[in-house]
Amino acid sequence: MAQSQEQGSSQQQKPTETAPPEAGGPQGDIGPIAVPKKKEAPPPPPPQPAPKKIPGMPDYSIQVNVPLVNLDVMAVTKDGHFIPGLKEDNFKVYEDGVQQKISSFGQSQAPITAVLLVEFAATNYSFMYDALNASYYFANSLKPNDWVAVVSYDMKPYILVDFTQDKRSIFGALNQLRIPGFSETNLFDALYDTLDRLDRIPGRKAIVLVSSGRDTFSKLTLDQMLQKVKATKDVVIFPVSIGFMWREYIESHYGGNPDVSAAMMDYLQADNQMRTFAKLTGGRAYFPRFEGEMPDIYREIGNSLRNEYTLAYHPTDSKLDGTYRKVKVELVGPDGKPLKVRNEKGKDMKYELVYRDGYTAKHQVD
């Protein structure tokens, strides 16, 4: 009995043993440190099955082409000096009469990449003399980082030197122009071929066209040439006329002669063609009367090519339908009126904006 009571009391005094809590941490001196285990993340959802392919239906992908028009604008005074410091708000761009929103704007300065395209034919000594002089002045105006190729033409174009930064190579190419081979001046064929070659070179390029502007025997017509110029991107043409003094002499002495007057009409048409090439590409045509004008002309061309404002916009008419879109750029002041440019003395100065006057809206093929 007593033994049974002792056993009963010992059973009552003995604490009930419980299992220690699950431990998620390290072991301590007195047992595990009870840190509740982190809840396991739910399993990821099973992948959705791919839509069943309908037999006979091709795969389609959606691609949206948003056209972007890049426009290089040269702002120069009547003396050909670049106008610095213009802001985006100073520019208004219109396409076919509708104002466009400028999406990007900047001023850039870069080396020149240009082709010197020289007419060199057996016409008369005055024209050859002017062509060589103009070409040498252009070579003298180059800077060390400029890339230039030299091409001459009569019946067909001849690459005298490919793109180089070596002035000696350029002068050496011009020194080859000593004895002309033909009297034909196939300007359209030569210009078309040069534009084709420049299409393969990325970036902005220029053609300095030293020429009378007359075309005598090209396979291409003027209309075909203009279509090519309109369709060409990133190439600016700067025509420099030759033989102007000779033409003025003939006009003043023999202008009453019907045959002479008819011949002079050819040169007037050639001048208009040169102006059109320049206008369509955003360049400028020059008609120097004296040799002393050459350094300023090429200095102006260099400044125009090295300093420019670059605008870009998404046209409101986004259709790439192959039509030609006319572009117009204006400079405005803070009041929205035409911008006034003043010189150091505070006098108003006349200025000119030079840019391509349009583009062909079409898909670009890479």
Secondary structure, 3 states (H helix, E strand, C coil): CHHHHHHHHHHHHCCCCCCCCCCCCCEECCEECCCCCCCCCCCCCCCCCCCCCCCCCCCCCCCCCCCCEEEEEEEEECCCCECCCCCHHHEEEEECCEEECEEEEEEEECCCEEEEEEECCCCCHHHHHHHHHHHHHHHHCCCCCCEEEEEEECCCEEEEEEEECCHHHHHHHHCCCCCCCCCCCCHHHHHHHHHHHHCCCCCCEEEEEEECCCCCCCCCCHHHHHHHHHHCCCEEEEEEECCHHHHHHHHHHHCCCHHHHHHHHHHHHHHHHHHHHHHHHCCCCECCCCHHHHHHHHHHHHHHHHEEEEEEECCCCCCCCCCEEEEEEEEECCCCCECCEECCCCCEECEEEECCCEEECCCCCC
